[in-house]
Amino acid sequence: MQLIRCVMLDDTVQNISIPEPEDILVISKKTLPGNIKYIDVLPDYFTADTGDDGFMLIPSVEGSHLSGLTFFRSRENCEEIYPDSSMPLYACRRAGNTTLAIVTGMKFDYSLVCGVRDGKYYLYPRFRLDGAEAYEDIEIRFLRFSGSVRYPELARAYRKFQLENGNCRTLREKAAERPVLKEYAQTIECRIRLAWKPAPSTVDDQIIGVNEPEVHAELTLRDVDDIISEFHRQGIDKVNFCLVGWNVSGHDGRFPDLFPVEPKCGTLEELKALVAHARSMEYLITAHTNLIEGYSIAGRFDHNYVLKKPDGSDHRGGNWSGGKSYLLCPEMAYKHYLDKDIEDLKQIGFRGEHYFDVFSIYQPFSCSHPEHPLNRKEVAEWRCRIMQKAQEAIGCIGSEGSWDFAAGVIDYVLYSAFFLKERIVFKMCDEYVPFWNFVYHGITLYNCCAPTVNANIKNDRMLKVINYAWGGRPLNYVNSRFIVGKNPWGNEDLRYFPVEQFRENVAVIRKDYDFYCGIRDLQYEFIEDYEVLPNGALKTVYSNGAVMLSNPTEEELETQGHKLPPFSNIVIR
């Protein structure tokens, strides 16, 4: 039997026992009593004893989307709750058997509870209702394995599930149908930030001419033209350039407003000329925009289009250049902003990977606005509609994070996980692993994390090695550093001034580009296996039989008959 624990709003508990499911557990929304705070689903095959051989898999730790493994070692009583699962799954291997659970109903509305008490480990989902009715049945599918399954095998199983159920398609299939994506898959990424205001801002709600902070324009459009020309002069021939902060008041300055072009950077005609010049050199060139966060300073801002919390208050996001942001309802953004933006961007001539900031790094928040209410699933669907429409117009679509509700539409993920390791030490997580990468490589292009931005010019040579070992694609970012205080991208930056230093950095990028050209065909392949070898080398196995051996250390390593210089990657075919 399987125990279902319903905790009511008054904290009373109702326990329900149901037969243990073979492959799928369904809790009909029609059978649930009202006034439920949360529901715990407690199968005993997601438990283990201290000392057991095996692990539990947490798909998203700290909301940064890096996965965690919990081993059944001796530790004090402890419990942690992980509220955001960017992939709706969890797993447990113990006693020679492994179960991978995939949440397919109410998948945006649960937390994972992982703990140990008196030597007994447990892992289960907690579906959060907070007194509301479930909008669909709770549904969990179980995939079972025998033997000592490793986490890359579970990644392969989830990838197969996603593909077979039509939730996404391979990069090879998509590129065969979409010429711009085929071209994009050959490129490296270069983002160029032109202008911004201080971030975080000291002014939550800014007013033009009253309290708006001054815009800092680091680059003009003519400078950007020179940057692109320098890449071309040095023979880096396949690049997607994405312009950030070209819009009025710079990056995050007045979204959802885009126009006019920030006057300190140039004019609309200069922007069109820049785009035309880049395309004449056969580059892809696109724009960074935002339809998920808006600022009250914007002329197009409308409080009626803001997500509402259940108590009726505005749902507000982070504090950036434009002040404290408001989260926009994606249905309203689709209906009131998107068409105009797409038409304007097409008129400029953008072609390549259009970038919507934040779309795939924020979990879907529900909207309780009485005129346009949406549950979390519907919010995710509207976000995907926005991305799909822009993709059809510009060619490709990218965003910031790796929530896999977007897997069916997104072409590029800026960060598969935000950090290489977590900022917070989690007592229930013993090892952090790139599980998402092994699911979605060969489906979506990506850079691994914020620290691997500009990895090819940073002093920490390990970063570039890890990005390649985990299947990442090079990401260069001119003016990545803009936040006041500590920057998650690091303080080593790619800057245009002084120009001579920039040219030297482009020469380094060119050398790295030559290496990447020799392996970029692997973007079309799945990662089938990955392991850290006893000597510290990394082994990545691709579906076409290619093997990448990586050395993230400062010592030469010998692996499988190959000598690996310090901080190097080699591919054996």
N, C-alpha and C positions, 0 to 999 in steps of 0.2 A: 504494500500500500504506500501511497505518497501523501504526505501531509500538506494541506493548504491552510495557512494561518491568516485569518482576517483580523486586523486590528482596527477597531472602530474609532470614530472621532472622540468618543468618550473614554478611549483607551481600554475598553473591554475587548476580550478576545473570543473569536469563534473559530474553532478548529474543524476542518473538513478533511476527511480521508477519502481518497479516490484510488481506484486500481492503478498500479504502476503502468505507465504507458510503454508500448513497444517502441514506437518511433516518433510519436507526436502527443503532446499534452495540450488539450484545449479546455479552457475555462470559459464557458459561455457567459457573455455579458448579461444575458437575460436571467441567469441564476444567481447573480451577485446581489446581496442585500444592499440597501442604501446606506449612506453615511460611513463609508469605509475610508479610513485614513490610508492604509496600505495593505497589500497582500504579499505574504512571503510564500514562495514555492520551495518546499524543503525535501528534495529527494535524497535518500541516504547514500546514493552512489556519487554524490558530490561531497563526501566526507572521507576522512582518512585519519589514521593514528600517527602520532609522533613516531618517527623512525621508519615509516613506510617509504618505499622507493617510488618516487613520482613527483608530481607537481600540480599546482593549480595555475590556470592562465587567466590573468586580468587584462582585457583588451585595451583599456585606456586608464592610465594612471595620471592623476592631477589634471585631467582635462587636456593635456598636451598631446595625447594620442600615442605616446610610447607605451608599449605593452609591458606587463610585469609577470614574472614567474614567482610563485610561492613554493618553497620546498618544505618538506615535513620534518624540519629539524626541531630540536628542543627549544622552546621559547616560553616566556611568561604569557599568561592569559592576555589576549589582545583581540580587538576587533576594529576593522576599518571599513568605511562605506565609500564606494566609488560611484559618484552620481552620474558620470557621463561616459557612456560606452559608444565610442565613435564607430565601432563595429558591434552589432548586436549579438554577441556571443560570449561564451565562457567555457572553460574545459577543466577536466580533472583526470589525471592518470594515477591509478593506484592499483596494487595487487595484480599487475599484469593486464589490466583492462583500462581503457580510456574512453571517456564520453565527451563529445563536443556538443554543446547545446547552442542552438541558433534561435534567437527570439524573433518570431515572424509576426506576432500580433501584439500591439501596444509596445512596440520596440523602442519608442522614444520616451517611455514613461516609467522606466525602472532604474533603480540603483543596484549595484552589486555589493553584497555583504560578504566579507571574507574575514574569518577569525579562527582563533584556537582557544579552547576552554578545557582545562584539565586534561591536556594531551590530545584532545579530539579536534581536528580541523574541519571546517565547514565552509561552503561557498554556495550562495543562493541569490536569486534575483528578488528584489523588493519592488513591486509595482505600486507606484505612488498615485493615489486617486484624490486624496485630500477632500473627500466628500462629494466629488463629482462622479457622474456616471462614466463607465468605460465606453469609449466610442467604437470599440471593436472587441472581439474576443481576445483574451489572453491566449497566446499560442507559442509553444516552444517545441522545436524539432530536435531530435536527438540522433546524432551519428555516433556509432559505437565501433571501437577498434580493439583488437586483441594484440598483446605483445607490448614491448617497450617503445611506444610511439613518442617521437620527439616533436617539438612545437613546429618545425618547418613542415612536417607531414600534416599537421592540423591546418596550417595555412593553405596547403595544397587542397585539402578537403573543402575548406570554406570557399576557395577560389572556384573549385568545380561546382559547388552548390550555386554560387552567384551566376556563373556562366550558364549552367543547365536550366536555371529558373528565369533566364532572360533579364537578370538585373544589371548586366553589363555585357560588353562585347570586347573581343581582343583588339589591341591596337592594330594588328595586321588587317583584320576585317574592316575596321573603320577607315584606315588609311587607303585601302583599296577603293573605297567609295567616295572619299573626300580629298581632292587634290591638295587643298591647303593644309590639312593635317599631315598628309604624306610629306609635304615640304617642311612643315613645322617639326616633324620628328627627326629631321636631319640637323636641326639647329642647336646651338647653345643659347642660353637665355642671358640677356643683358637688360636690366632695369635701370632707368636714369631718372633720378629725382631732381626736379628743377627748383621748386620753391616750397616753402612751408612757413607756418607761424610757430611760436613756441609750443611744444608739446611735452608734458601735459600743460593745458592752459590754466592760467589763474582766473579766467573769466568763464563761468559755466554757460551763460547765455549771452552771447555777444550781439552788439548792435552796430551796424555800419555807421561810421562817423562819430560814434559815441565811445565805445569801449573795445572795439576790435583791435587786437594786437597787430603790430606792424608785420607785414609779410617780408620774409627774407628770401630773396631770389639768388640762389647760388649759381644758377646757369641761365643764360638766355637761349632762345631757340637757335641762334647762330652758333653758340657754344656746342649745343647738342649736335648740330650738323657737323661740326669739326670732330666731335667724338666719334660719330658714325663713320666719317671719312677716314679717321685714323685706323679703325678696325679694318676698313677696306684696304687701305694702303699697306697694312701689314699682312694681308692675305687671309684674313679670317672671313670666309665667304658665306657661311651659313649661320645667321644670327636672327633671333627674334628680339627686336628692341621694343621695350615697353616703357612709355613715357608716364612718369608719376609726378603729380604736382604741377602739371601744365595748366590746370584749370584755375578759375578765379579764386584768389586767396591761397593758392597752392594746395599741397597734399592735405586732405581732410579739412580744407579751409571753409567751404560753404556747401558741402554736399546736402541735398541732391543737385544743387546748381553746378553746372559745368562751365557755362559761358558767362561773360567773355573769357577768352584766354587771359591768364594772369598778365596784366599790362607790363609788369616788370620783366617778364620773360619775352614778350613779343606780341605779335598780332595774329589774328586768325589767318590772314594771307601768308604770313611767315610760317605758320604751322603747316598749312597746306603745301607750301613750297618745300619744307623740310621732309614731309612725308613723301612727296613726289620724288625728291632726290634720293631718299633711302630706297624707295622701290626701284628707281632706275639702276641702283647698284645690286638689285635682286635680293634685297633684304626684306624680311617681314617687319612691319612696324605697327604697333598697336597702342592702346591707351589703358590706363588704370582708372577705373571709376568705382562708385560705391552706391548701391541701392538698398543697403541694409541698415546703414546708419545715416541719420540726417541731423542737421544743426539748425537751431531756431533762427540763426542769422540769414539763412538762405531765403531768397525770394520765392522759391517754389515750396518752401516748407509749409506743411499744413498739419496742425495737431490732430485733425480727424484721420490722418493716415498713419498714426503712431500705434504700435502694439499697445494694448491695454492689459494690465495685470487683473487678476480676478477681483481685486478691491477697487477697480476703476482707475487706478493711477497709471500714468505713463510708464512704459518700460524703457528705462534709460540704460545706455551702455557705458563705454569707457570715456575718459576725458582726453581729447586730442586737440589738434590745432584749432578746430572750430568751436571748442568748448566741450561741455558734457553732452554726449550724443544721445539722440532718441532713436530707438529701434523702430524701423519702418515695417509696417505690415506688408509682406511681399505681394499680396493680392492687390493692394492699393498701389504699390510701386509698379507692378505689371500694368495696371490699367491706366495710371495717370502720368508715369514718367518714361517708361521703357521705349515706347514707339518713337517719341521725339528724340530721345538720346541716340537710338540706333540710327535714325535718319541723319542726324547731325554728324555722327561718327563716320558714317558711310560717305557723306559729302566731303569730309576731310580726306578720305582715301585710305583709312586704316585697313590693314589686311594682316591676318595672323591670329595670335592668341589674345583675344580680348580678356582683360583681367577685371573680375569683380572682387573687390576687397571683402574679406570677412565671410563671404557666403558659405563656405564649407568648413570654417573653423569654429563658428558658433553653433551650439546645439540648436535645434528648432525650438523656439519658445512659442507657446500658445498665445492666441490673441483673444481677449475677452471683450473687445469692442462690441457694443450691442448692434452696430450696423454692419460689421464684417467679422464676426467671430470665426476663429479657426483653431482646430486642435493641432497638436504638434506634427502629426502626419501631414495634415493639409498645408501647414507652413512649409514643410520640406518639399512638398509637391509644387507649391507656387515658386519657391526658389529655383527648382529645376526647370520650370517653365521659362523663367526669366533667362537662365543660362542657355537653354535650348534656343530661344529666339535670337539671342545675341550671337550664339555660335553659328546659326544659319546665315546671319548677315555678315559677320566679320571673318568667319572661317574656323576658328577654334575658341575654346573657352578655358580659362584658368581661374583659380581662386587660392585662398590662403592655406586651408587645412584639409584634413583627410576624413571628415565625417562621410561614411560611405553611402548615405542616402543619395549622394551626388555621383556615385560610381557610374551610373548609366549615361551621364552626359559630360562629365568633366574630362578635359584633355590634359590638364597640367595642375599639379599641386605644389604650391610654393614650399610648404613644409609638411613632409609626411608625419613628422613629429616635431614639436617646437624645440625640444632640447635633446641632446645625446644621452643625458641622464637627468634625473629629476632634481629640482632645486630643493625639494623637501624629502627627507628620509622617511620612507614608509616602512613601518615595522613589519607589515605583512608581505612586503615584496623583497625578494632576495636578488633578483637579476632583471635588468631591463633589456628588452629584445625588440627588434624591428619587425614585428609580426605583420603589420600592414604592408610593408614593402614586399614581403614574400607572397602575400595574397594578390597584390595589384600590379606588380611588375609585369610588363607585357600587355597591360590593359590601360594604364595611365602613366604619363611622364611625370617626374617629380624631382625635386631637390630634397635632401634628407631632413635638414633642420636649419634653424636660424644660424647656428655657429658655422655651418658649411657654406654660407653666403660668402663669396669672394675667397673661398678656400685656397684657390691656386696662388694667391699673393700673400697669404697670411704666414706668420712665422711658425704657427703650429701645423706642421706638415701632416700630422695624423688626420686632420680634418678632411683633406682631399682624399686620402686613402680610404677612410670610412665611407665617404659619399659614394665612391666607386664600388666599394665592397658591398654596399647595400643597394646597388643598382641605380644610384642617383645620377642626375645629369648636371653638368656645370652651370652655376648661376653666378653671374657677375652683377654687381649692383653699384652704380655710381651714386655716391651720397647715400649709402645705406644708413649711416649714422646721422640721426636727426633728433632723437629724443633727448630731452634734458635729463642728465643723470646717466645711469648705467644702461648700455645698449645691449639687447640680447644678440645682436648681430656681431658684436665685438667692436672694439675701438679702432682696429686696423681697417682702413676703408679704401675704396677706390675713388679717388678724387681727380677732377680734371686739372685743378691748379695745385702745384705748379705743373705746367704742360709737359716739361721734360720728364718729370717723374711719372706722369700719366703714360707717356709713350713707352717708358721702360716697363711699366706694368702691363701694357698691352702686349709687349714682346713676350712676357711671361705667360700671359693668357694664350698667345699664339702657340707657344710650345705645348701647353696643356691641350689646346684645341687639336693639335696634330695627333696626340695620343688618343683623344676622344674619338676622332674620326675613324680610328682603327677598331673601335669597339662599339660604335653607336648602333650597329646592326643588332646588338644584344638587347636594345630597347624593345624589340619585337618579340623577344623570348620570355618565357616564364623563368623565374628562379625556382628551381626544384629542390635544392638543398643548400644548407649553410651550416658551417660549424667553425668554432674556434679550436684550432689544433693545439696539441700539448705545448708546442714551442711558442705559442702566441700568434702564429700566422692565422689568417682567415681564408676560408675556402668557400667560394660561391659557385654553385653548379647550375648551369642553364639548361633549358629544355632541348637545345640543339647539340648538347654534349660539350659545349665550351666550359672551361673551368677557369675562374679568376682566382689567383692566389694573391693575397695582399699581406703586406708587412707594415703594421701600424707602429712599429718600434724603431728605435734609433740604432739597433744592432742588425747586422746581416743575418738572415735566417736561411737555412737550407730545408726545403720542403719538397717531398716527392721527386727528388733528383734535380730540383731547380734552386738556384741561389737567388734569394730575394734581397736586393739592396735595401738599406733603411728607407722607410716611408715610400714604399713602391707598390704598384699593382702590375701583374703580368697576366696575360690570357693565354691559355693553352687550348688549342683547337685540334 
